[in-house]
Amino acid sequence: MDRPPLEVADLVRAAGPAFIARSRPWITWKHVKVLLAIVRCRTAVLGGHLDECTRCGHRAISYNSCRNRHCPKCQAGARERWLEKRRQELLPTPYVHVVFTLPRPLAPLALQNKKVVYDLLFRTSAQTLLEVAHDQKHLGAEIGFFSVLHTWSQKLELHPHVHCVVPAGGLSADRKRWIKPRYAFFLPVKVLSRVFRGKFVAALKRAFQDGQLSFHGDLRLLAQPKTFAAWLRTLFRKDWVVYSKPPFGGPDYVLRYLGRYTHRVAISNHRLVSFADHQVIFRWRDSAHKNEQRRMTLSLDEFLRRFLLHLLPDGFVRIRNFGFLANRRRAAFLPLCFQLLGRTKHAEQDTPGAQDSRDLWLCPKCAAPMRVVERLTAAEIQLRSPPEVTAAA
C-alpha cells in the first residue's frame, strides 16, 4: 500500500510542545511518550539498517520502527505475524462474528478505570458466550474463540467494545462429537444481551465493593454507595447492544476478515484527508446510513485529544483466547476439533529461514528480496547522510 500523503506523525509535529503546554490539566507522561514514539517512528533518530538486494545488489537504508502498539505505522507487520500464527489454528468450519458493546453512560467510568472496566468487558462477554452456548436450549456445546478490544468509534469518541470471532459450533459434553448450530443465527442476540448486561453490572458492583474503582471530576458523587447503587439500576432501563453476523466463510476467508480487526489503532493514516489552518479532516463510516463515507473536521487539539483517549494501560492484553482456544487448553483440544471435523491439523511449515524471508522487503528496482547487511545506530546514519546544503552555499 502506498504511503499516505498525511500521517498522524505530521499532526503531532505540527502541534509541537505548544499542544502539551495547552493540555497540562489532563495530559500525562504516558501520553507524551506515545506522541514522541509516533513522531520518531521510521526516522533516523531510532537508527536503522542497511539493506541489499539479493539479485541486483541495490542498497538502501531503512529506518527502524518505534514498535509502540498505538502507532499507526507499526501495526501492519505485527498483524501479519499474528495472522500467520493463527493460520494453523483455524478450523474447517464457518465462523461467526459477535460484538459486545458497553452503553454510552459507562464511557466516562471506563475512561477513569480503564484496566478494571476493560478487564470486566473481556471477562463478562466471554462468560456470556460460553454459558449461552453451553445451554442445551441454544447449542449445548463447549465453544472456543478469541476476543479483540476496540475502544473507539469512527469519530474517535470513546466506544468500548469487543469483537469475538467464534467457530460456528463446538464440542459435545463427552467431547466425541462436533455440534453444529441448529439456527442460522448461531446464538440468540437478545439472550446474549440480557445475560451480558446482568453479568457486567454484577461484576461492576463487586469491583466497587472491593474498592477497585476510582472517581474523579463529575463522577465523584458515584463514590457514595447509595448513589452508585442507584446509578447501576439505570443501566437496566435499556437493552445493551450485542451484534452478531450470520456464519460467514471458512478459514481462508477468516484470515482476510481478521485483518480488519486485529492490531488496529484508533485511526489509520489512510483515513486522514487534509490538515490546514489547525483543522484536521478525516473520513469516517456512518453505520446508521448504510456505511456511507463521510468527512469530519476537528481542531488539531481536539483530534489529538480524542486520539489519546484510546491509549491502553501498560501491559494490558487486548487480544485474548477463551474456551477450547484458551492458552492452557488449545494444545489438547484443537487437534481433537480438527479430528471431529474430518481434518488433520495443518503441518507446521515454518522454519527459521522461512520466517526470516517473510520479514524481508522487496527491491524497488528488480522486486527481488532485500536482506539486512548492517545494523546502524542513529549516529552512524547521521555520518552517512549527505551534508546539508546551507544558504551560503
PLY file of the C-alpha trace (Angstrom):
ply
format ascii 1.0
element vertex 393
property float x
property float y
property float z
element edge 392
property int vertex1
property int vertex2
end_header
0.00 0.00 0.00
1.31 3.45 -0.95
2.40 5.83 1.77
-0.45 8.22 2.61
0.17 11.92 1.96
-0.74 12.81 5.57
0.11 10.91 8.76
-0.69 11.21 12.45
3.03 11.89 12.95
2.72 15.02 10.79
-0.10 16.29 13.01
1.90 15.64 16.19
4.86 17.55 14.74
2.59 20.44 13.79
1.10 20.56 17.29
4.53 20.57 18.91
5.28 21.42 22.55
2.52 24.06 22.49
-0.12 21.33 22.46
1.40 19.70 25.55
1.50 23.07 27.31
-2.17 23.76 26.50
-3.14 20.25 27.69
-1.43 20.38 31.10
-4.69 19.82 33.07
-5.10 16.29 31.71
-2.05 15.13 29.75
0.37 12.68 31.39
3.88 11.45 30.67
2.39 8.31 29.10
0.53 10.45 26.54
3.71 12.38 25.78
5.71 9.15 25.44
3.30 7.82 22.79
3.38 11.11 20.87
7.19 11.09 20.88
7.25 7.47 19.65
4.89 8.28 16.78
6.99 11.28 15.71
10.24 9.30 15.80
8.89 6.16 14.10
10.85 5.25 10.97
13.16 8.23 11.22
16.92 8.38 11.62
16.50 9.12 15.34
15.77 5.42 16.01
18.61 4.08 13.89
18.12 1.64 11.07
19.75 -0.97 8.87
21.45 -1.17 5.50
19.60 -3.49 3.11
20.98 -5.06 -0.07
19.11 -6.66 -2.95
19.86 -10.37 -3.30
19.74 -10.08 -7.11
20.91 -6.70 -8.42
22.88 -5.51 -5.40
20.88 -2.30 -4.91
21.44 -0.85 -1.43
19.20 1.33 0.74
18.96 2.45 4.36
15.71 1.64 6.20
14.81 3.32 9.47
13.60 1.36 12.49
10.01 1.37 13.73
9.07 2.58 17.20
7.10 -0.65 17.92
4.59 1.25 20.02
1.21 -0.51 19.82
-0.60 2.83 19.48
1.43 3.88 16.43
-0.47 3.69 13.10
2.71 2.70 11.22
3.78 -0.24 13.39
0.72 -2.47 13.28
0.87 -3.97 9.77
3.89 -6.17 10.50
2.59 -7.25 13.89
-0.76 -8.11 12.34
0.80 -10.28 9.64
2.90 -12.19 12.18
-0.16 -12.76 14.39
-2.29 -13.94 11.44
0.44 -16.33 10.34
0.36 -17.98 13.76
-3.45 -18.21 13.68
-3.39 -19.79 10.22
-2.51 -23.17 11.77
-5.40 -22.92 14.26
-8.35 -22.07 12.01
-10.88 -24.88 11.92
-12.50 -26.09 8.65
-15.92 -24.64 9.55
-17.75 -21.33 9.10
-17.07 -18.62 11.67
-19.29 -16.13 13.49
-18.52 -12.52 14.42
-20.13 -11.29 17.66
-19.67 -7.78 19.08
-20.38 -6.80 22.71
-20.67 -3.04 23.33
-20.78 -1.09 26.57
-23.59 1.52 26.73
-22.68 5.21 26.46
-23.24 6.04 30.19
-20.35 3.71 31.08
-17.80 5.53 28.87
-16.75 8.18 31.48
-16.31 5.47 34.14
-14.28 3.37 31.70
-12.02 6.33 30.92
-11.15 6.75 34.62
-10.82 2.99 35.28
-9.55 1.54 32.02
-7.87 -1.60 33.32
-10.76 -2.63 35.59
-13.59 -1.86 33.16
-11.88 -3.31 30.08
-10.98 -6.47 32.00
-14.63 -6.81 33.06
-15.72 -6.31 29.46
-13.48 -9.15 28.31
-14.42 -11.47 31.16
-18.21 -10.97 31.18
-18.59 -11.11 27.38
-16.60 -14.38 27.32
-18.62 -15.84 30.18
-21.81 -14.88 28.35
-20.82 -16.65 25.15
-19.59 -19.77 26.96
-22.67 -20.00 29.19
-25.30 -19.42 26.49
-23.54 -21.79 24.08
-23.37 -24.48 26.77
-27.14 -24.25 27.37
-28.96 -27.18 25.70
-31.72 -24.81 24.59
-29.31 -23.00 22.28
-26.25 -25.01 21.25
-25.33 -27.40 24.06
-21.62 -27.35 23.29
-18.28 -26.06 24.52
-17.04 -23.37 22.17
-13.69 -21.64 21.64
-13.00 -18.14 20.38
-10.77 -15.10 20.67
-11.75 -11.53 21.50
-10.22 -8.22 20.39
-10.78 -4.97 22.30
-11.57 -1.74 20.46
-12.27 1.45 22.39
-13.12 3.90 19.62
-15.98 4.88 17.35
-15.48 6.05 13.77
-15.50 9.61 15.12
-12.71 8.76 17.60
-15.07 9.06 20.57
-14.79 6.60 23.46
-16.79 3.50 22.50
-15.52 0.36 24.31
-16.49 -2.94 22.63
-15.03 -6.37 21.95
-15.06 -8.28 18.67
-15.38 -12.04 19.21
-14.62 -14.44 16.34
-16.14 -17.86 17.02
-16.13 -21.15 15.06
-19.79 -21.96 14.35
-20.13 -24.99 16.58
-18.43 -26.70 19.48
-17.52 -29.87 21.35
-20.18 -32.06 22.90
-20.11 -32.71 26.66
-18.44 -36.10 26.13
-16.08 -34.49 23.57
-16.87 -37.17 20.99
-18.90 -35.05 18.56
-18.74 -31.67 16.89
-22.11 -29.98 17.38
-23.27 -27.62 14.64
-25.63 -24.71 15.38
-29.31 -25.54 14.98
-30.22 -21.98 13.98
-28.93 -19.72 11.22
-28.03 -17.02 13.77
-25.78 -19.29 15.92
-26.88 -17.85 19.30
-29.85 -15.52 20.03
-28.63 -11.94 20.44
-31.43 -10.96 22.85
-30.39 -13.70 25.24
-26.73 -12.71 24.85
-27.60 -9.06 25.51
-29.51 -9.70 28.75
-27.02 -12.21 30.14
-24.13 -9.87 29.29
-25.84 -6.91 30.96
-26.55 -8.86 34.14
-23.03 -10.27 34.39
-21.31 -6.96 33.73
-23.40 -4.95 36.21
-22.91 -7.63 38.89
-19.15 -7.64 38.27
-19.03 -3.83 38.36
-20.87 -3.86 41.69
-18.31 -6.31 43.12
-15.45 -4.13 41.83
-16.98 -1.14 43.64
-17.37 -3.11 46.87
-13.75 -4.25 46.64
-12.54 -0.66 46.24
-11.19 -1.22 42.72
-12.91 1.82 41.15
-11.83 5.44 41.38
-13.98 8.51 40.72
-12.82 11.97 39.70
-14.36 15.17 38.44
-18.01 14.83 37.51
-18.06 11.22 38.76
-17.11 11.98 42.38
-20.71 11.59 43.59
-20.64 7.95 42.47
-18.15 7.19 45.23
-21.12 7.14 47.64
-22.54 3.57 47.90
-26.20 4.63 47.65
-25.55 6.91 44.69
-23.57 4.20 42.90
-26.30 1.60 43.52
-28.96 3.96 42.14
-26.78 4.64 39.09
-26.33 0.91 38.47
-30.12 0.44 38.38
-30.37 2.93 35.49
-28.21 0.61 33.38
-31.10 -1.89 33.23
-33.52 0.56 31.60
-32.32 -0.21 28.08
-31.15 -3.32 26.28
-27.41 -3.48 25.72
-26.16 -3.80 22.16
-24.89 -7.22 21.12
-24.40 -7.67 17.39
-23.95 -10.99 15.63
-23.37 -11.66 11.95
-24.61 -14.89 10.34
-21.87 -17.52 9.92
-19.50 -16.46 7.14
-16.72 -18.16 5.15
-14.23 -20.81 6.20
-10.63 -20.48 7.35
-9.17 -18.83 4.22
-11.78 -16.07 4.28
-11.46 -15.69 8.06
-7.77 -14.76 7.76
-8.62 -11.84 5.47
-11.57 -10.92 7.68
-9.48 -10.87 10.85
-7.07 -8.36 9.35
-9.77 -5.70 9.65
-9.99 -6.00 13.44
-6.70 -7.15 14.96
-3.81 -4.78 15.68
-5.78 -1.67 14.79
-5.35 1.73 16.38
-7.95 4.46 16.80
-7.39 5.82 13.29
-5.20 4.79 10.37
-3.13 7.25 8.37
-5.13 6.42 5.25
-8.29 7.92 6.78
-6.68 11.36 7.08
-7.75 13.72 4.29
-6.14 17.11 4.96
-4.65 19.46 7.52
-4.79 23.24 7.15
-5.29 26.22 9.47
-5.05 23.89 12.51
-8.08 21.92 11.24
-7.92 18.15 10.60
-10.30 16.49 8.15
-10.69 12.71 8.19
-13.05 10.10 6.75
-15.48 8.16 8.87
-18.04 5.45 8.10
-21.66 6.21 9.03
-23.12 2.84 10.06
-26.55 4.44 10.61
-26.75 5.24 6.88
-25.56 2.07 5.14
-21.87 2.71 5.98
-21.78 5.84 3.86
-18.38 7.53 3.81
-18.45 11.00 5.39
-15.89 13.60 6.41
-15.39 15.19 9.82
-13.46 18.34 10.70
-11.83 18.77 14.12
-9.36 21.24 15.52
-5.86 19.84 15.84
-6.05 19.89 19.65
-9.41 18.09 19.69
-8.20 15.48 17.18
-5.14 14.65 19.31
-7.22 14.66 22.50
-9.60 12.08 21.00
-6.69 10.02 19.67
-5.10 9.88 23.14
-8.37 8.71 24.74
-7.61 5.25 23.41
-4.24 4.55 24.99
-4.34 1.24 26.84
-2.88 0.59 30.30
0.71 -0.68 30.34
0.87 -4.45 29.84
-2.83 -4.72 29.02
-3.55 -7.68 26.69
-6.05 -6.61 24.02
-6.36 -9.97 22.20
-7.47 -12.88 24.40
-8.46 -16.52 23.85
-11.28 -18.38 25.59
-12.94 -21.80 25.72
-11.10 -24.60 23.98
-8.83 -21.95 22.37
-7.61 -20.69 25.76
-3.83 -20.77 26.00
-3.75 -23.63 28.54
-6.27 -25.78 26.63
-5.51 -25.15 22.97
-2.81 -27.80 22.60
-5.09 -30.57 23.90
-8.42 -29.59 22.34
-7.53 -28.09 18.96
-6.30 -31.39 17.41
-9.50 -33.05 18.71
-11.63 -30.41 16.99
-9.79 -30.97 13.69
-10.30 -34.74 14.05
-14.04 -34.42 14.72
-14.39 -32.10 11.72
-12.73 -34.68 9.50
-9.43 -32.90 9.03
-5.95 -33.19 10.47
-4.22 -30.13 11.83
-2.09 -28.38 9.23
1.52 -29.35 9.48
3.78 -26.55 10.64
5.54 -25.22 7.58
7.54 -22.51 9.28
11.28 -22.79 9.51
13.71 -20.15 10.75
14.70 -19.39 7.18
11.09 -19.10 6.05
10.29 -16.73 8.92
13.27 -14.56 8.05
12.25 -14.39 4.41
8.80 -13.08 5.29
10.36 -10.16 7.17
12.36 -9.01 4.12
11.06 -6.32 1.79
11.37 -6.27 -1.98
13.88 -4.35 -4.05
12.35 -1.20 -5.61
14.33 -1.82 -8.81
14.01 -5.55 -9.57
11.46 -6.79 -6.95
13.87 -9.40 -5.56
14.10 -9.84 -1.77
16.26 -7.39 0.16
18.40 -8.63 3.06
19.90 -6.79 6.01
23.67 -6.49 5.71
24.42 -4.00 8.50
22.71 -2.52 11.57
23.16 1.22 12.03
22.81 3.47 15.05
21.32 6.97 14.79
24.84 8.45 14.92
26.09 6.16 12.13
23.14 7.11 9.93
23.93 10.79 10.54
27.54 10.25 9.49
26.48 8.51 6.27
23.92 11.17 5.36
24.92 13.73 2.71
25.85 17.13 4.17
23.07 19.70 4.38
23.22 22.47 1.79
23.48 25.80 3.63
22.00 29.06 2.43
25.51 30.47 1.88
26.42 27.54 -0.36
0 1
1 2
2 3
3 4
4 5
5 6
6 7
7 8
8 9
9 10
10 11
11 12
12 13
13 14
14 15
15 16
16 17
17 18
18 19
19 20
20 21
21 22
22 23
23 24
24 25
25 26
26 27
27 28
28 29
29 30
30 31
31 32
32 33
33 34
34 35
35 36
36 37
37 38
38 39
39 40
40 41
41 42
42 43
43 44
44 45
45 46
46 47
47 48
48 49
49 50
50 51
51 52
52 53
53 54
54 55
55 56
56 57
57 58
58 59
59 60
60 61
61 62
62 63
63 64
64 65
65 66
66 67
67 68
68 69
69 70
70 71
71 72
72 73
73 74
74 75
75 76
76 77
77 78
78 79
79 80
80 81
81 82
82 83
83 84
84 85
85 86
86 87
87 88
88 89
89 90
90 91
91 92
92 93
93 94
94 95
95 96
96 97
97 98
98 99
99 100
100 101
101 102
102 103
103 104
104 105
105 106
106 107
107 108
108 109
109 110
110 111
111 112
112 113
113 114
114 115
115 116
116 117
117 118
118 119
119 120
120 121
121 122
122 123
123 124
124 125
125 126
126 127
127 128
128 129
129 130
130 131
131 132
132 133
133 134
134 135
135 136
136 137
137 138
138 139
139 140
140 141
141 142
142 143
143 144
144 145
145 146
146 147
147 148
148 149
149 150
150 151
151 152
152 153
153 154
154 155
155 156
156 157
157 158
158 159
159 160
160 161
161 162
162 163
163 164
164 165
165 166
166 167
167 168
168 169
169 170
170 171
171 172
172 173
173 174
174 175
175 176
176 177
177 178
178 179
179 180
180 181
181 182
182 183
183 184
184 185
185 186
186 187
187 188
188 189
189 190
190 191
191 192
192 193
193 194
194 195
195 196
196 197
197 198
198 199
199 200
200 201
201 202
202 203
203 204
204 205
205 206
206 207
207 208
208 209
209 210
210 211
211 212
212 213
213 214
214 215
215 216
216 217
217 218
218 219
219 220
220 221
221 222
222 223
223 224
224 225
225 226
226 227
227 228
228 229
229 230
230 231
231 232
232 233
233 234
234 235
235 236
236 237
237 238
238 239
239 240
240 241
241 242
242 243
243 244
244 245
245 246
246 247
247 248
248 249
249 250
250 251
251 252
252 253
253 254
254 255
255 256
256 257
257 258
258 259
259 260
260 261
261 262
262 263
263 264
264 265
265 266
266 267
267 268
268 269
269 270
270 271
271 272
272 273
273 274
274 275
275 276
276 277
277 278
278 279
279 280
280 281
281 282
282 283
283 284
284 285
285 286
286 287
287 288
288 289
289 290
290 291
291 292
292 293
293 294
294 295
295 296
296 297
297 298
298 299
299 300
300 301
301 302
302 303
303 304
304 305
305 306
306 307
307 308
308 309
309 310
310 311
311 312
312 313
313 314
314 315
315 316
316 317
317 318
318 319
319 320
320 321
321 322
322 323
323 324
324 325
325 326
326 327
327 328
328 329
329 330
330 331
331 332
332 333
333 334
334 335
335 336
336 337
337 338
338 339
339 340
340 341
341 342
342 343
343 344
344 345
345 346
346 347
347 348
348 349
349 350
350 351
351 352
352 353
353 354
354 355
355 356
356 357
357 358
358 359
359 360
360 361
361 362
362 363
363 364
364 365
365 366
366 367
367 368
368 369
369 370
370 371
371 372
372 373
373 374
374 375
375 376
376 377
377 378
378 379
379 380
380 381
381 382
382 383
383 384
384 385
385 386
386 387
387 388
388 389
389 390
390 391
391 392
